[in-house]
């Protein structure tokens, strides 16, 4: 009953609820990507077009596997804009983060080591086989 709840700072009386959201559009885009990866380009196009039609857009012009995967990535970028960090995880998952974020000018500049989280020092001290990720 308390899997997604965390006790608050006020003597344990306030609980924070962590939400899990499954949007129908995201489910279609997940399936479209899977279908494209499997070579089912017709099925992938159907899923993308379903999302585009709902948004009042024309059908996708993508027909090849690579074009459909690019179309899925673009649809995820605009459909899930600013939701739950999807874009960041998509870029990491598809190994495109360094290319996309490296093209954006930052004050400090983009470093590929920013793709990794630091390993907590306590974990490194308890396991001699662990080495800190580069950049930390």
Secondary structure as GFF3:
##gff-version 3
##sequence-region A 1 136
A	DSSP	beta_strand	5	7	.	.	.	ID=ss1
A	DSSP	beta_strand	15	17	.	.	.	ID=ss2
A	DSSP	alpha_helix	24	37	.	.	.	ID=ss3
A	DSSP	alpha_helix	41	54	.	.	.	ID=ss4
A	DSSP	alpha_helix	65	79	.	.	.	ID=ss5
A	DSSP	alpha_helix	86	93	.	.	.	ID=ss6
A	DSSP	alpha_helix	97	102	.	.	.	ID=ss7
A	DSSP	three_ten_helix	112	115	.	.	.	ID=ss8
A	DSSP	alpha_helix	121	126	.	.	.	ID=ss9
###
